[in-house]
Amino acid sequence: MKRFGTQGPVNPEQHYIVARTEELTEFIKRVKEGRYIVIFAPRQTGKTTFFQRAVAVLTAEDLTYFPIQLNFEIYVDCDRSEFYESLTKQISKEIERVFQKRGEALSEALKHFLNDAQITNHLSMMEFFGQVQHLLKDGENWQKVVLIIDEFDGIPTSALKGFLHAFRHTYVTDTTLQCPHSLGIVGVKSIAQLDYDRSVSPFNIHDDFALPNFTLAQVQELFGQYTDEVGQAFDPEVIESIHKQTGGQPFLVNRFAQILTEEMDIPKTEALTMTHFSEAHEQLLGENNTNLTHLTTNIRRNPRFESLLMRIMLYEEGVPFSLRNDLINELATYGVLAKSTDRMCKIANPIYLHCILQAFKPIVNGLERDYFPEDTDGFQYLTDTGQIQMERLLDNFGDFIARAGFRILQVPETPQEFIGQHLLFAYLDQFVTSVNGAMYMEVPTGRGRMDLIILHNQRKYVVETKIWRSERSYSQGKQQLAAYLSTEGVTDGYYVVFDHREVPKPRTETETINGLTIRSYVIPVVQERPSNELT
């Protein structure tokens, strides 16, 4: 029986795998045209799996293509001489492996050449490949070397420029026997990011090939393979919800499936439902898997990331997506940011959004004991039938902000303009945990919105938050929430707007919009400690 893979490259013999047929076809087309291609994408997006599959398909179609697959990860701490010395051996072993896999023997001339070969710099590397091309001739047929380099980011800085210049020279040389015929560079960073001294890149002849996340159709294809083999079906809403929450990120999609099919002990005769989805989602958000650990580590690399990320999530004005901005470029490289359809920055997926808020939320904000009035707890906000009394719960949150007053300004390590959202997230998170519910984020269309989805006792509650911008924006937000509720099949929604103006105007109102009930709150946020409290 196959599995959903999350540990390294996946293969069709052991794992369920997305075919990526269109992407493979395009990549192979460029290889045959002799292009020099750069595949760059964040870690754990399936790059290695993709190019290994591409090489397998290409060589199955035409044995005149001779693949040499290298990995530069091991060179990260090497100097230039160590790099080239090891590179000679790695290429030689890979050539021998290809012949062995084909059941063929190396010619004596090629064997003798590889035994004596020494690459010492980029110039001798050019000569090496030229000689390899000559010795790979099979009768009247010339082998076309396809060189694929995985984890290219590991190349020593001292070797980078010469290495790229050598292959640029090979590419622009007017010959049908260039070697390699095609080059694939695979890594996290683009060539521009690897050009460490910020000068003009010597490798301006390459094709960028961005490997996208899975589409909904591809996730359906992936899970369909499991259902065909095992017989256990996914409810369509579960698949759509997994794609929405993960944004199609390959590791997260497969990890979700692992939890559902391997770790929750659900009978294989039982379909996977939204109840199962909620349990798996809660487990995924609470674990320290490699993907989410990398995310947390990366967003903490620069203190300026927090302010930028919160601005992207909460400000309607948005932040233009530009890779010329160092902060945006770095976060995009980590897979945290992506470009939205309106060319603005967006958080890559709701799971990352949730984890970002968790990462920047103070472990203790000093106000936890003030969330609820004395002698009360979260269970007093449940009805006798176990439904959440959201109106009472949010009324109390507004009262809590008023009770806390200027003390909210003392919450550690939290930018003042985002304190309202931080406290609402912490407040609801504590409540949901206390009543054994689940809470996750949604990333809806449109900037400046953050939707919190609470699941409890098989019912969904939607709380949308914003920062006050104008009366017009406030009204539009209600319409947006109503439209969103309709798509989610929910009849009641809650709209919380934080007012940072010098003279804020608190407001609480309930309206019916398109047959849906919207409970709205405008909550003032204290701007500064009163002067009589300074001493």
ZIMODA-V465800 format. One record per pair of residues at least 4 apart in sequence whose C-alpha atoms are under 7 Angstrom apart, sorted by the first residue. I is the first residue (numbers start at 1). GAP is how many residues later the second one is. If there is no record, write none. Layout:
i: (I | I)
gap: (GAP | GAP)
This chain:
i: (2 | 2 | 2 | 3 | 3 | 3 | 4 | 4 | 4 | 4 | 4 | 5 | 5 | 5 | 6 | 6 | 6 | 9 | 9 | 10 | 10 | 11 | 12 | 12 | 16 | 16 | 16 | 17 | 18 | 18 | 18 | 20 | 21 | 22 | 23 | 24 | 24 | 25 | 26 | 27 | 28 | 28 | 28 | 29 | 30 | 30 | 31 | 31 | 34 | 34 | 35 | 35 | 36 | 36 | 36 | 36 | 36 | 37 | 37 | 37 | 37 | 37 | 37 | 37 | 38 | 38 | 38 | 38 | 38 | 38 | 38 | 39 | 39 | 39 | 39 | 39 | 39 | 39 | 40 | 40 | 40 | 40 | 40 | 40 | 40 | 41 | 41 | 41 | 41 | 41 | 42 | 42 | 42 | 42 | 43 | 44 | 44 | 45 | 45 | 45 | 45 | 46 | 46 | 47 | 48 | 48 | 49 | 50 | 51 | 52 | 53 | 54 | 55 | 55 | 56 | 57 | 58 | 59 | 59 | 64 | 64 | 65 | 65 | 65 | 65 | 66 | 66 | 66 | 66 | 67 | 67 | 67 | 68 | 68 | 68 | 68 | 68 | 69 | 69 | 69 | 69 | 70 | 70 | 70 | 71 | 71 | 71 | 72 | 72 | 72 | 72 | 72 | 72 | 73 | 73 | 73 | 74 | 75 | 75 | 75 | 75 | 76 | 76 | 76 | 78 | 78 | 78 | 79 | 79 | 80 | 80 | 80 | 80 | 81 | 81 | 82 | 83 | 84 | 84 | 84 | 84 | 85 | 85 | 85 | 86 | 87 | 88 | 88 | 88 | 89 | 90 | 91 | 92 | 92 | 93 | 94 | 95 | 96 | 97 | 98 | 99 | 99 | 99 | 99 | 100 | 100 | 106 | 106 | 107 | 108 | 109 | 110 | 110 | 111 | 112 | 113 | 119 | 119 | 120 | 121 | 122 | 122 | 122 | 122 | 123 | 123 | 124 | 125 | 126 | 126 | 127 | 128 | 129 | 129 | 130 | 130 | 131 | 132 | 133 | 133 | 136 | 136 | 137 | 137 | 137 | 138 | 144 | 145 | 145 | 145 | 145 | 146 | 146 | 146 | 146 | 147 | 147 | 147 | 147 | 148 | 148 | 148 | 149 | 149 | 149 | 150 | 150 | 150 | 151 | 151 | 152 | 152 | 152 | 153 | 153 | 153 | 155 | 155 | 156 | 159 | 160 | 161 | 161 | 162 | 163 | 164 | 164 | 164 | 165 | 165 | 165 | 166 | 167 | 168 | 168 | 168 | 169 | 170 | 171 | 188 | 189 | 189 | 189 | 190 | 191 | 192 | 195 | 195 | 213 | 213 | 213 | 214 | 214 | 214 | 214 | 214 | 215 | 215 | 216 | 216 | 216 | 217 | 218 | 219 | 219 | 220 | 220 | 221 | 223 | 224 | 225 | 226 | 227 | 227 | 227 | 232 | 232 | 232 | 232 | 233 | 233 | 234 | 234 | 234 | 234 | 234 | 235 | 235 | 235 | 235 | 236 | 237 | 238 | 238 | 238 | 238 | 239 | 240 | 241 | 242 | 242 | 243 | 243 | 245 | 245 | 245 | 246 | 246 | 246 | 246 | 246 | 247 | 247 | 248 | 249 | 250 | 251 | 252 | 253 | 254 | 255 | 256 | 256 | 257 | 258 | 258 | 259 | 259 | 259 | 260 | 260 | 266 | 272 | 273 | 274 | 275 | 276 | 277 | 278 | 279 | 280 | 281 | 282 | 282 | 283 | 288 | 288 | 289 | 290 | 291 | 292 | 293 | 294 | 295 | 296 | 296 | 297 | 298 | 299 | 304 | 305 | 306 | 307 | 308 | 309 | 310 | 311 | 312 | 312 | 312 | 312 | 313 | 313 | 313 | 314 | 314 | 314 | 314 | 314 | 315 | 315 | 316 | 316 | 318 | 318 | 319 | 319 | 320 | 320 | 320 | 321 | 321 | 321 | 321 | 322 | 323 | 323 | 324 | 325 | 326 | 327 | 328 | 329 | 330 | 331 | 331 | 331 | 332 | 332 | 332 | 335 | 336 | 336 | 337 | 337 | 337 | 337 | 338 | 338 | 338 | 338 | 339 | 339 | 339 | 339 | 340 | 340 | 340 | 347 | 348 | 349 | 349 | 350 | 350 | 350 | 350 | 351 | 351 | 352 | 353 | 353 | 354 | 354 | 354 | 355 | 356 | 357 | 361 | 362 | 365 | 365 | 366 | 367 | 370 | 371 | 371 | 372 | 372 | 376 | 378 | 378 | 378 | 379 | 381 | 381 | 381 | 381 | 382 | 382 | 382 | 382 | 383 | 383 | 383 | 386 | 387 | 389 | 390 | 391 | 392 | 393 | 394 | 395 | 396 | 397 | 398 | 398 | 399 | 400 | 401 | 404 | 405 | 406 | 406 | 406 | 409 | 414 | 415 | 418 | 419 | 420 | 420 | 420 | 421 | 422 | 423 | 424 | 425 | 426 | 427 | 428 | 429 | 429 | 430 | 431 | 432 | 432 | 432 | 432 | 433 | 437 | 437 | 438 | 438 | 438 | 439 | 439 | 439 | 439 | 440 | 440 | 440 | 441 | 441 | 441 | 442 | 442 | 442 | 443 | 443 | 448 | 449 | 449 | 449 | 450 | 450 | 450 | 451 | 451 | 451 | 451 | 452 | 452 | 452 | 453 | 453 | 453 | 453 | 454 | 454 | 454 | 455 | 455 | 455 | 456 | 461 | 462 | 462 | 463 | 463 | 463 | 464 | 464 | 464 | 465 | 465 | 465 | 466 | 466 | 466 | 467 | 467 | 467 | 468 | 468 | 468 | 468 | 469 | 470 | 471 | 472 | 473 | 474 | 475 | 476 | 477 | 478 | 479 | 480 | 481 | 482 | 482 | 482 | 483 | 484 | 485 | 485 | 485 | 485 | 486 | 491 | 491 | 492 | 492 | 492 | 493 | 493 | 493 | 494 | 494 | 494 | 495 | 495 | 495 | 496 | 496 | 496 | 497 | 497 | 497 | 498 | 498 | 498 | 498 | 499 | 499 | 499 | 499 | 499 | 500 | 500 | 500 | 500 | 502 | 504 | 505 | 506 | 506 | 506 | 507 | 507 | 508 | 508 | 508 | 509 | 509 | 509 | 510 | 510 | 510 | 511 | 511 | 511 | 512 | 512 | 512 | 513 | 529)
gap: (12 | 13 | 14 | 11 | 12 | 13 | 11 | 12 | 250 | 253 | 254 | 5 | 10 | 249 | 245 | 248 | 249 | 39 | 40 | 5 | 39 | 4 | 4 | 5 | 206 | 209 | 210 | 205 | 200 | 203 | 204 | 4 | 4 | 4 | 4 | 4 | 30 | 4 | 4 | 4 | 4 | 26 | 30 | 4 | 4 | 5 | 4 | 151 | 147 | 148 | 147 | 148 | 146 | 147 | 148 | 170 | 171 | 146 | 147 | 148 | 169 | 170 | 171 | 172 | 146 | 147 | 148 | 168 | 169 | 170 | 171 | 146 | 147 | 148 | 169 | 170 | 171 | 172 | 146 | 147 | 148 | 149 | 150 | 169 | 170 | 4 | 146 | 147 | 169 | 170 | 146 | 291 | 292 | 293 | 145 | 206 | 207 | 168 | 204 | 205 | 206 | 4 | 204 | 4 | 4 | 102 | 4 | 4 | 4 | 4 | 4 | 4 | 4 | 12 | 4 | 4 | 4 | 4 | 6 | 79 | 80 | 78 | 79 | 80 | 81 | 77 | 78 | 79 | 80 | 78 | 79 | 80 | 26 | 27 | 78 | 79 | 80 | 25 | 78 | 79 | 80 | 78 | 79 | 80 | 78 | 79 | 80 | 77 | 78 | 79 | 80 | 82 | 83 | 78 | 79 | 81 | 80 | 8 | 79 | 80 | 81 | 78 | 79 | 80 | 4 | 5 | 78 | 4 | 77 | 4 | 76 | 78 | 79 | 4 | 39 | 4 | 4 | 4 | 35 | 36 | 37 | 33 | 34 | 35 | 4 | 4 | 4 | 30 | 31 | 4 | 4 | 4 | 4 | 22 | 4 | 4 | 4 | 4 | 4 | 4 | 4 | 5 | 6 | 7 | 4 | 5 | 4 | 5 | 4 | 4 | 4 | 4 | 25 | 4 | 4 | 4 | 5 | 6 | 4 | 4 | 4 | 40 | 41 | 44 | 4 | 43 | 4 | 4 | 4 | 40 | 4 | 4 | 4 | 50 | 4 | 49 | 4 | 4 | 4 | 46 | 6 | 7 | 4 | 5 | 6 | 4 | 37 | 34 | 35 | 36 | 37 | 34 | 35 | 36 | 37 | 33 | 35 | 36 | 37 | 35 | 36 | 37 | 35 | 36 | 37 | 35 | 36 | 37 | 35 | 36 | 33 | 34 | 35 | 34 | 35 | 36 | 4 | 5 | 4 | 4 | 4 | 4 | 41 | 4 | 4 | 4 | 38 | 39 | 4 | 37 | 38 | 4 | 4 | 4 | 35 | 37 | 4 | 8 | 7 | 145 | 4 | 5 | 144 | 4 | 4 | 9 | 4 | 6 | 35 | 36 | 37 | 4 | 5 | 34 | 35 | 36 | 4 | 33 | 4 | 24 | 27 | 4 | 4 | 4 | 24 | 4 | 19 | 4 | 4 | 4 | 4 | 4 | 4 | 5 | 6 | 36 | 37 | 38 | 39 | 38 | 39 | 4 | 5 | 37 | 38 | 39 | 4 | 36 | 37 | 38 | 4 | 4 | 4 | 35 | 36 | 39 | 4 | 4 | 4 | 4 | 11 | 4 | 5 | 104 | 105 | 106 | 6 | 7 | 103 | 104 | 105 | 101 | 102 | 5 | 4 | 4 | 4 | 4 | 4 | 4 | 4 | 4 | 24 | 4 | 4 | 5 | 4 | 5 | 21 | 4 | 20 | 4 | 4 | 4 | 4 | 4 | 4 | 4 | 4 | 4 | 4 | 4 | 4 | 156 | 4 | 4 | 5 | 4 | 4 | 4 | 4 | 4 | 4 | 4 | 4 | 63 | 4 | 36 | 6 | 4 | 4 | 4 | 4 | 4 | 4 | 4 | 4 | 6 | 7 | 33 | 34 | 135 | 136 | 137 | 134 | 135 | 136 | 152 | 153 | 132 | 133 | 131 | 132 | 26 | 129 | 25 | 26 | 23 | 24 | 25 | 18 | 22 | 23 | 24 | 6 | 5 | 6 | 5 | 4 | 4 | 4 | 4 | 4 | 4 | 4 | 5 | 6 | 4 | 5 | 6 | 13 | 11 | 12 | 8 | 9 | 10 | 11 | 7 | 8 | 9 | 10 | 4 | 5 | 6 | 7 | 4 | 5 | 6 | 6 | 4 | 4 | 94 | 4 | 91 | 92 | 93 | 4 | 90 | 4 | 4 | 88 | 4 | 86 | 87 | 4 | 4 | 4 | 61 | 50 | 46 | 47 | 45 | 4 | 30 | 29 | 56 | 4 | 5 | 4 | 53 | 56 | 57 | 56 | 7 | 8 | 11 | 12 | 4 | 5 | 6 | 7 | 4 | 5 | 6 | 71 | 70 | 4 | 4 | 4 | 4 | 4 | 4 | 4 | 4 | 4 | 4 | 125 | 4 | 4 | 4 | 4 | 121 | 120 | 122 | 123 | 7 | 5 | 4 | 4 | 4 | 4 | 78 | 105 | 4 | 4 | 4 | 4 | 4 | 4 | 4 | 4 | 4 | 10 | 4 | 4 | 4 | 5 | 6 | 7 | 4 | 18 | 19 | 16 | 17 | 18 | 13 | 14 | 15 | 16 | 12 | 13 | 14 | 10 | 11 | 12 | 8 | 9 | 10 | 7 | 8 | 18 | 15 | 16 | 17 | 14 | 15 | 16 | 11 | 12 | 13 | 14 | 10 | 11 | 12 | 7 | 8 | 9 | 10 | 6 | 7 | 8 | 4 | 5 | 6 | 4 | 32 | 31 | 32 | 30 | 31 | 32 | 30 | 31 | 32 | 30 | 31 | 32 | 30 | 31 | 32 | 30 | 31 | 32 | 6 | 29 | 30 | 31 | 4 | 4 | 4 | 4 | 4 | 4 | 4 | 4 | 4 | 4 | 4 | 4 | 4 | 4 | 31 | 34 | 4 | 4 | 4 | 5 | 6 | 8 | 4 | 25 | 26 | 24 | 25 | 26 | 24 | 25 | 26 | 24 | 25 | 26 | 24 | 25 | 26 | 24 | 25 | 26 | 24 | 25 | 26 | 24 | 25 | 26 | 27 | 5 | 23 | 24 | 25 | 26 | 4 | 24 | 25 | 27 | 25 | 20 | 19 | 16 | 17 | 18 | 14 | 15 | 12 | 13 | 14 | 10 | 11 | 12 | 8 | 9 | 10 | 6 | 7 | 8 | 4 | 5 | 6 | 4 | 4)
